[in-house]
């Protein structure tokens, strides 16, 4: 049977052929000139990004860094030029997609006949309105070749060896989980006089970074104020310390879970007395006897219970743990 141009077969269009040639040329540039991976998108998933250039080091390490691209191939994309370069016209529906995409994007216009690719990084400040769409100029001196490799790398930022960082992080976690010792944070006097909380809030956040740390450090944390050891007053009687502790208490819910509440605990008892008016203080048999407003004490304890409840919810801790720490609160404040 003779086959001619009218015989019924699926046909590939000139535009499709040109597009495929453009992809082949771009792939060759990326792989031969840059030594990177060329990763095209499937057409059914084309939202204005035709593919990705995956950055590979000179040693062949796939870095996880990528540059997205939109590719336009053929003479029809060179019909409008200005003194600086080729005018690329973009679809308005792609604009929000580009602007919300955290991967750097380049626009490539490719001369198939001469196998020359021109590019420009997408940047909203480089665009102009064009009817209902937008446009940007791609400079003629921006040829995509081996000379543009370093400039492209500027858009992805430095490549970091995170494994060495993680080894340090994991090592510190192991130190925190070692044995059954407590963690004691010493608050510098400068934090209090300057009313700063960065040191302690960052430290508390760090020791709660993984669920394993949270579970291990239950009832093992304390705070001390060594710079005030020579002061004759109790810490809760020193106005600047009292005010600092009251403010700190509002910044986290971890107190009744992480902090020590046994007979050796220091901070949780200071925290209590910072929140209630002291009526009198006497020394009986070498020990303090303090009279205080019970209504304020009840208000503080209720608030502490609430913080514990919320902390257990936030950290997915069991009801059994909640009950255990509730009993420690009662023991700390009511059973001595």
VOPAGU-2260 file (C-alpha; in pm, 1 decimal, decimal comma):
REM VOPAGU-2260
SITE   aa  ch    i         X         Y         Z
SITE  UNK   A    0       0,0       0,0       0,0
SITE  UNK   A    1     133,0     340,5     -99,7
SITE  UNK   A    2     158,5     599,6     176,6
SITE  UNK   A    3     135,0     972,0      98,6
SITE  UNK   A    4      91,7    1293,8     296,0
SITE  UNK   A    5    -283,9    1243,3     311,9
SITE  UNK   A    6    -264,8     896,8     464,7
SITE  UNK   A    7    -417,7     896,5     813,5
SITE  UNK   A    8    -140,5     885,1    1074,0
SITE  UNK   A    9     -74,9    1091,3    1385,0
SITE  UNK   A   10     143,9    1386,0    1285,2
SITE  UNK   A   11     407,5    1583,3    1466,5
SITE  UNK   A   12     385,6    1958,0    1410,6
SITE  UNK   A   13     671,4    2184,3    1307,9
SITE  UNK   A   14     640,7    2363,0    1643,3
SITE  UNK   A   15     674,8    2033,6    1829,2
SITE  UNK   A   16     978,8    1936,7    1623,6
SITE  UNK   A   17    1136,6    2276,2    1689,3
SITE  UNK   A   18    1064,6    2241,0    2060,7
SITE  UNK   A   19    1222,6    1895,9    2070,9
SITE  UNK   A   20    1530,4    2022,2    1887,4
SITE  UNK   A   21    1555,8    2305,5    2139,4
SITE  UNK   A   22    1542,5    2061,5    2429,4
SITE  UNK   A   23    1815,7    1849,3    2266,7
SITE  UNK   A   24    2041,8    2153,7    2217,8
SITE  UNK   A   25    1982,9    2280,5    2571,6
SITE  UNK   A   26    2048,9    1934,5    2716,0
SITE  UNK   A   27    2381,8    1923,6    2533,0
SITE  UNK   A   28    2483,6    2266,5    2668,4
SITE  UNK   A   29    2388,1    2177,8    3025,6
SITE  UNK   A   30    2556,6    1837,9    3025,8
SITE  UNK   A   31    2865,9    1918,3    2816,3
SITE  UNK   A   32    2943,1    2279,8    2911,9
SITE  UNK   A   33    2827,2    2273,9    3274,4
SITE  UNK   A   34    2854,5    1907,0    3366,9
SITE  UNK   A   35    2510,5    1931,0    3530,1
SITE  UNK   A   36    2198,6    1715,3    3508,8
SITE  UNK   A   37    1923,5    1818,3    3267,3
SITE  UNK   A   38    1582,7    1727,2    3409,3
SITE  UNK   A   39    1285,3    1814,0    3183,6
SITE  UNK   A   40     929,4    1836,8    3310,3
SITE  UNK   A   41     658,4    1617,2    3163,9
SITE  UNK   A   42     440,2    1831,0    2942,6
SITE  UNK   A   43     126,1    1743,1    3136,9
SITE  UNK   A   44     292,0    1903,8    3441,0
SITE  UNK   A   45     395,1    2222,9    3259,4
SITE  UNK   A   46     299,0    2528,7    3461,2
SITE  UNK   A   47     552,1    2761,7    3301,4
SITE  UNK   A   48     852,3    2559,7    3415,4
SITE  UNK   A   49     989,0    2331,7    3143,2
SITE  UNK   A   50    1250,1    2163,9    3358,2
SITE  UNK   A   51    1539,6    2194,7    3599,0
SITE  UNK   A   52    1915,8    2220,0    3582,0
SITE  UNK   A   53    2047,0    2012,9    3873,7
SITE  UNK   A   54    2379,4    2144,7    4001,7
SITE  UNK   A   55    2665,0    1892,5    4017,6
SITE  UNK   A   56    3012,0    1965,6    4155,9
SITE  UNK   A   57    3332,9    1910,0    3963,3
SITE  UNK   A   58    3368,5    1585,2    4160,9
SITE  UNK   A   59    3027,7    1459,9    4047,0
SITE  UNK   A   60    2838,0    1527,9    4370,7
SITE  UNK   A   61    2466,4    1595,7    4316,7
SITE  UNK   A   62    2415,4    1892,7    4548,6
SITE  UNK   A   63    2037,2    1922,0    4576,4
SITE  UNK   A   64    2057,1    2273,4    4427,7
SITE  UNK   A   65    1860,1    2338,5    4109,3
SITE  UNK   A   66    1768,1    2614,0    3865,6
SITE  UNK   A   67    1426,3    2602,5    3701,4
SITE  UNK   A   68    1389,3    2711,5    3340,9
SITE  UNK   A   69    1131,4    2801,4    3081,7
SITE  UNK   A   70    1250,4    2731,8    2728,7
SITE  UNK   A   71    1122,0    2888,9    2408,1
SITE  UNK   A   72    1277,0    2761,4    2085,5
SITE  UNK   A   73    1255,9    2887,2    1727,1
SITE  UNK   A   74    1243,1    3199,2    1511,5
SITE  UNK   A   75     901,3    3309,5    1634,8
SITE  UNK   A   76    1052,0    3405,2    1971,3
SITE  UNK   A   77    1302,4    3641,4    1808,0
SITE  UNK   A   78    1047,6    3858,6    1627,1
SITE  UNK   A   79    1064,6    4145,1    1877,1
SITE  UNK   A   80    1399,4    4284,2    1982,4
SITE  UNK   A   81    1537,3    4608,5    2117,1
SITE  UNK   A   82    1886,4    4753,0    2135,3
SITE  UNK   A   83    1966,5    4544,6    2443,6
SITE  UNK   A   84    1818,7    4208,6    2358,9
SITE  UNK   A   85    1526,0    3982,0    2277,0
SITE  UNK   A   86    1184,0    4070,9    2415,6
SITE  UNK   A   87    1028,1    3768,4    2584,6
SITE  UNK   A   88     653,3    3779,0    2643,7
SITE  UNK   A   89     526,3    3576,6    2937,0
SITE  UNK   A   90     182,3    3448,3    3025,3
SITE  UNK   A   91      17,2    3630,2    3315,2
SITE  UNK   A   92     -98,8    3298,8    3466,7
SITE  UNK   A   93     264,6    3196,4    3519,9
SITE  UNK   A   94     359,1    3514,1    3706,3
SITE  UNK   A   95     227,1    3421,8    4052,4
SITE  UNK   A   96     369,2    3071,8    4010,5
SITE  UNK   A   97     713,4    3213,2    3939,7
SITE  UNK   A   98     700,7    3464,6    4222,8
SITE  UNK   A   99     596,9    3202,6    4479,9
SITE  UNK   A  100     854,7    2951,3    4360,3
SITE  UNK   A  101    1159,8    2939,4    4588,2
SITE  UNK   A  102    1378,0    2784,6    4316,7
SITE  UNK   A  103    1560,6    3040,9    4100,0
SITE  UNK   A  104    1411,4    3057,4    3749,8
SITE  UNK   A  105    1576,2    3149,3    3420,9
SITE  UNK   A  106    1403,6    3225,9    3091,3
SITE  UNK   A  107    1579,3    3078,3    2787,0
SITE  UNK   A  108    1518,3    3173,2    2423,1
SITE  UNK   A  109    1694,8    2935,7    2184,5
SITE  UNK   A  110    1802,8    2989,8    1824,6
SITE  UNK   A  111    1769,7    2635,8    1690,3
SITE  UNK   A  112    1945,8    2695,0    1356,7
SITE  UNK   A  113    2261,0    2839,4    1515,3
SITE  UNK   A  114    2230,6    2639,8    1840,1
SITE  UNK   A  115    2257,6    2954,9    2052,0
SITE  UNK   A  116    2068,4    2992,1    2380,0
SITE  UNK   A  117    2008,4    3332,4    2540,3
SITE  UNK   A  118    1901,6    3355,7    2902,4
SITE  UNK   A  119    1801,0    3589,0    3181,2
SITE  UNK   A  120    1711,8    3525,2    3544,1
SITE  UNK   A  121    1345,1    3589,2    3614,4
SITE  UNK   A  122    1309,2    3891,4    3840,4
SITE  UNK   A  123     984,6    4081,8    3889,0
SITE  UNK   A  124    1177,1    4409,8    3883,0
SITE  UNK   A  125    1291,2    4333,3    3527,1
SITE  UNK   A  126     937,4    4289,6    3393,2
SITE  UNK   A  127     702,5    4529,9    3217,1
SITE  UNK   A  128     330,2    4504,4    3154,2
SITE  UNK   A  129     244,2    4392,1    2800,8
SITE  UNK   A  130    -128,8    4409,3    2730,6
SITE  UNK   A  131    -285,7    4153,5    2961,7
SITE  UNK   A  132      47,4    3975,2    3006,5
SITE  UNK   A  133     405,7    4074,2    3087,7
SITE  UNK   A  134     740,3    4096,3    2915,1
SITE  UNK   A  135    1111,7    4115,0    2990,2
SITE  UNK   A  136    1423,8    4167,5    2782,4
SITE  UNK   A  137    1681,0    3890,5    2753,2
SITE  UNK   A  138    2020,4    4052,6    2681,2
SITE  UNK   A  139    2193,5    3935,0    2364,9
SITE  UNK   A  140    2522,4    3910,0    2550,9
SITE  UNK   A  141    2371,7    3656,7    2795,0
SITE  UNK   A  142    2466,8    3344,9    2601,6
SITE  UNK   A  143    2415,0    3017,3    2782,3
SITE  UNK   A  144    2755,1    2852,3    2761,8
SITE  UNK   A  145    3047,7    2751,3    2978,2
SITE  UNK   A  146    3125,5    3118,9    3050,2
SITE  UNK   A  147    2785,6    3171,0    3216,3
SITE  UNK   A  148    2824,0    2881,2    3462,3
SITE  UNK   A  149    2961,9    3088,2    3750,7
SITE  UNK   A  150    2699,3    3357,0    3702,5
SITE  UNK   A  151    2424,3    3094,5    3720,0
SITE  UNK   A  152    2573,7    2954,6    4040,5
SITE  UNK   A  153    2530,8    3295,9    4204,5
SITE  UNK   A  154    2154,2    3245,9    4189,8
SITE  UNK   A  155    2154,2    2921,1    4389,5
SITE  UNK   A  156    2374,9    3036,1    4676,5
SITE  UNK   A  157    2657,4    2847,7    4847,4
SITE  UNK   A  158    2659,8    2468,3    4865,1
SITE  UNK   A  159    2694,4    2356,9    5226,6
SITE  UNK   A  160    2823,1    2036,1    5379,7
SITE  UNK   A  161    2537,3    1982,9    5625,7
SITE  UNK   A  162    2656,4    1638,6    5733,3
SITE  UNK   A  163    2946,1    1780,3    5936,8
SITE  UNK   A  164    2704,0    2026,4    6095,9
SITE  UNK   A  165    2462,4    1746,0    6177,9
SITE  UNK   A  166    2740,2    1538,3    6333,4
SITE  UNK   A  167    2800,7    1825,5    6576,6
SITE  UNK   A  168    2427,0    1857,8    6639,9
SITE  UNK   A  169    2383,7    1486,2    6705,0
SITE  UNK   A  170    2694,2    1480,3    6922,7
SITE  UNK   A  171    2556,6    1757,5    7142,1
SITE  UNK   A  172    2224,6    1572,9    7168,6
SITE  UNK   A  173    2413,4    1267,1    7294,4
SITE  UNK   A  174    2585,7    1478,4    7559,2
SITE  UNK   A  175    2249,1    1615,7    7672,6
SITE  UNK   A  176    2107,0    1263,4    7699,6
SITE  UNK   A  177    2408,5    1114,3    7874,4
SITE  UNK   A  178    2341,5     980,2    8224,0
SITE  UNK   A  179    2086,9    1125,1    8463,5
SITE  UNK   A  180    2256,4    1454,5    8545,8
SITE  UNK   A  181    2069,6    1781,5    8553,8
SITE  UNK   A  182    2116,7    2070,7    8318,2
SITE  UNK   A  183    2183,6    2393,8    8505,6
SITE  UNK   A  184    2163,3    2722,4    8319,1
SITE  UNK   A  185    2352,7    3010,0    8478,4
SITE  UNK   A  186    2189,2    3343,3    8396,6
SITE  UNK   A  187    2443,5    3623,9    8347,0
SITE  UNK   A  188    2370,6    3944,3    8535,1
SITE  UNK   A  189    2368,6    4133,8    8204,1
SITE  UNK   A  190    2061,7    3943,0    8087,8
SITE  UNK   A  191    1866,2    4071,1    8386,2
SITE  UNK   A  192    1992,7    4429,2    8397,7
SITE  UNK   A  193    1930,1    4465,4    8022,8
SITE  UNK   A  194    1597,9    4279,7    8045,9
SITE  UNK   A  195    1708,8    4030,4    7780,1
SITE  UNK   A  196    1590,8    3671,4    7740,3
SITE  UNK   A  197    1771,7    3551,9    7427,7
SITE  UNK   A  198    2018,3    3330,7    7611,2
SITE  UNK   A  199    1770,6    3129,9    7816,2
SITE  UNK   A  200    1489,7    3112,8    7558,9
SITE  UNK   A  201    1734,7    2990,6    7292,4
SITE  UNK   A  202    1881,2    2737,6    7536,1
SITE  UNK   A  203    1539,2    2603,9    7633,1
SITE  UNK   A  204    1438,8    2579,1    7269,0
SITE  UNK   A  205    1759,5    2390,8    7188,0
SITE  UNK   A  206    1712,5    2123,2    7453,7
SITE  UNK   A  207    1358,6    2054,8    7327,9
SITE  UNK   A  208    1460,4    2017,4    6964,4
SITE  UNK   A  209    1388,0    1643,9    6937,8
SITE  UNK   A  210    1123,1    1425,5    7105,5
SITE  UNK   A  211    1403,3    1211,1    7250,6
SITE  UNK   A  212    1551,8    1512,9    7429,0
SITE  UNK   A  213    1211,5    1615,6    7563,3
SITE  UNK   A  214    1154,5    1268,2    7707,0
SITE  UNK   A  215    1503,4    1242,4    7855,7
SITE  UNK   A  216    1515,8    1586,9    8018,0
SITE  UNK   A  217    1188,3    1563,3    8206,6
SITE  UNK   A  218    1230,9    1718,2    8553,8
SITE  UNK   A  219    1606,9    1770,2    8500,2
SITE  UNK   A  220    1649,9    2139,7    8423,7
SITE  UNK   A  221    1725,4    2424,4    8662,5
SITE  UNK   A  222    1834,9    2788,3    8654,9
SITE  UNK   A  223    2076,9    2967,2    8885,5
SITE  UNK   A  224    2177,4    3330,1    8938,3
SITE  UNK   A  225    2535,7    3311,4    9067,5
SITE  UNK   A  226    2602,9    3681,5    9013,8
SITE  UNK   A  227    2362,1    3759,3    9300,6
SITE  UNK   A  228    2520,2    3527,6    9558,6
SITE  UNK   A  229    2667,6    3818,7    9754,3
SITE  UNK   A  230    2334,4    3998,9    9776,4
SITE  UNK   A  231    2179,5    3971,3   10124,4
SITE  UNK   A  232    1827,3    3959,8    9984,1
SITE  UNK   A  233    1651,5    3652,3    9853,2
SITE  UNK   A  234    1627,7    3645,5    9474,4
SITE  UNK   A  235    1252,6    3701,0    9480,5
SITE  UNK   A  236    1311,8    4013,3    9692,8
SITE  UNK   A  237    1541,3    4171,9    9433,7
SITE  UNK   A  238    1308,3    4375,3    9216,1
SITE  UNK   A  239    1499,4    4344,3    8887,9
SITE  UNK   A  240    1534,2    3967,0    8927,2
SITE  UNK   A  241    1169,2    3926,5    9025,2
SITE  UNK   A  242    1046,6    4126,8    8725,0
SITE  UNK   A  243    1277,6    3936,3    8489,5
SITE  UNK   A  244    1154,1    3597,6    8615,2
SITE  UNK   A  245     787,5    3701,3    8586,6
SITE  UNK   A  246     844,2    3802,2    8224,0
SITE  UNK   A  247    1040,1    3485,7    8147,8
SITE  UNK   A  248     758,1    3270,1    8284,5
SITE  UNK   A  249     524,2    3401,7    8014,2
SITE  UNK   A  250     755,4    3302,4    7730,0
SITE  UNK   A  251     717,1    2923,3    7745,7
SITE  UNK   A  252     499,1    2644,9    7887,1
SITE  UNK   A  253     782,9    2405,5    7968,0
SITE  UNK   A  254     826,3    2484,4    8340,2
SITE  UNK   A  255     630,4    2208,2    8509,9
SITE  UNK   A  256     764,0    1943,6    8272,4
SITE  UNK   A  257    1132,0    2020,1    8217,1
SITE  UNK   A  258    1222,6    2184,5    8545,1
SITE  UNK   A  259    1327,2    2003,6    8858,8
SITE  UNK   A  260    1064,3    2007,9    9132,7
SITE  UNK   A  261    1223,4    1794,9    9403,7
SITE  UNK   A  262    1377,2    1909,9    9733,3
SITE  UNK   A  263    1695,4    2016,6    9552,1
SITE  UNK   A  264    1515,8    2234,0    9299,2
SITE  UNK   A  265    1584,8    2604,4    9305,3
SITE  UNK   A  266    1420,9    2792,5    9024,4
SITE  UNK   A  267    1066,3    2655,3    9053,3
SITE  UNK   A  268    1046,8    2770,5    9415,7
SITE  UNK   A  269    1187,3    3112,5    9329,7
SITE  UNK   A  270     934,6    3129,7    9045,7
SITE  UNK   A  271     652,2    3067,2    9292,3
SITE  UNK   A  272     756,0    3343,3    9533,0
SITE  UNK   A  273     806,6    3592,4    9249,0
SITE  UNK   A  274     435,5    3563,4    9167,6
SITE  UNK   A  275     283,6    3612,0    9512,0
SITE  UNK   A  276     289,2    3901,7    9760,5
SITE  UNK   A  277     498,7    3816,4   10068,7
SITE  UNK   A  278     330,8    3921,4   10395,3
SITE  UNK   A  279     620,3    3835,8   10626,7
SITE  UNK   A  280     947,2    3644,9   10635,0
SITE  UNK   A  281    1104,9    3498,6   10949,3
SITE  UNK   A  282    1372,5    3241,8   11026,2
SITE  UNK   A  283    1267,3    2944,5   11240,3
SITE  UNK   A  284    1527,6    2680,2   11334,2
SITE  UNK   A  285    1754,5    2802,5   11057,1
SITE  UNK   A  286    1481,7    2783,3   10793,2
SITE  UNK   A  287    1272,0    3050,3   10630,5
SITE  UNK   A  288     911,3    3084,3   10725,8
SITE  UNK   A  289     717,8    3291,1   10476,4
SITE  UNK   A  290     360,7    3409,8   10503,5
SITE  UNK   A  291     198,3    3490,2   10171,4
SITE  UNK   A  292    -134,0    3564,2   10005,0
SITE  UNK   A  293    -292,6    3223,7    9941,5
SITE  UNK   A  294    -527,3    3360,0    9676,0
SITE  UNK   A  295    -232,0    3466,9    9461,7
SITE  UNK   A  296     -65,7    3130,3    9525,3
SITE  UNK   A  297    -376,3    2948,2    9400,7
SITE  UNK   A  298    -385,0    3167,1    9091,5
SITE  UNK   A  299     -20,7    3088,4    9011,5
SITE  UNK   A  300     -62,6    2712,4    9065,5
SITE  UNK   A  301    -374,4    2705,9    8846,6
SITE  UNK   A  302    -180,5    2886,9    8575,5
SITE  UNK   A  303     107,6    2641,4    8608,7
SITE  UNK   A  304    -135,6    2349,3    8570,5
SITE  UNK   A  305    -270,6    2514,9    8255,9
SITE  UNK   A  306      77,5    2554,2    8113,1
SITE  UNK   A  307     152,0    2189,1    8187,3
SITE  UNK   A  308    -167,7    2078,7    8012,8
SITE  UNK   A  309     -83,7    2284,0    7705,2
SITE  UNK   A  310     275,0    2160,2    7699,5
SITE  UNK   A  311     160,8    1797,3    7709,1
SITE  UNK   A  312     -76,6    1866,4    7420,5
SITE  UNK   A  313     189,9    2046,0    7215,6
SITE  UNK   A  314     447,0    1769,9    7268,4
SITE  UNK   A  315     200,7    1478,6    7237,2
SITE  UNK   A  316     280,0    1361,7    7588,8
SITE  UNK   A  317      56,1    1106,6    7757,4
SITE  UNK   A  318    -209,2    1163,1    8020,2
SITE  UNK   A  319       1,6     948,5    8251,4
SITE  UNK   A  320     291,7    1193,9    8215,0
SITE  UNK   A  321      57,5    1484,9    8278,7
SITE  UNK   A  322     -61,9    1322,1    8601,8
SITE  UNK   A  323     296,8    1244,9    8706,0
SITE  UNK   A  324     405,7    1606,5    8664,3
SITE  UNK   A  325      87,2    1736,0    8828,0
SITE  UNK   A  326     176,1    1531,8    9135,4
SITE  UNK   A  327     526,3    1678,6    9129,9
SITE  UNK   A  328     378,5    2029,6    9135,2
SITE  UNK   A  329     169,9    1937,8    9438,7
SITE  UNK   A  330     469,0    1778,0    9609,3
SITE  UNK   A  331     695,5    2074,8    9532,3
SITE  UNK   A  332     465,0    2341,7    9672,8
SITE  UNK   A  333     244,7    2172,6    9931,1
SITE  UNK   A  334     419,0    1875,0   10093,4
SITE  UNK   A  335     739,7    2013,2   10244,4
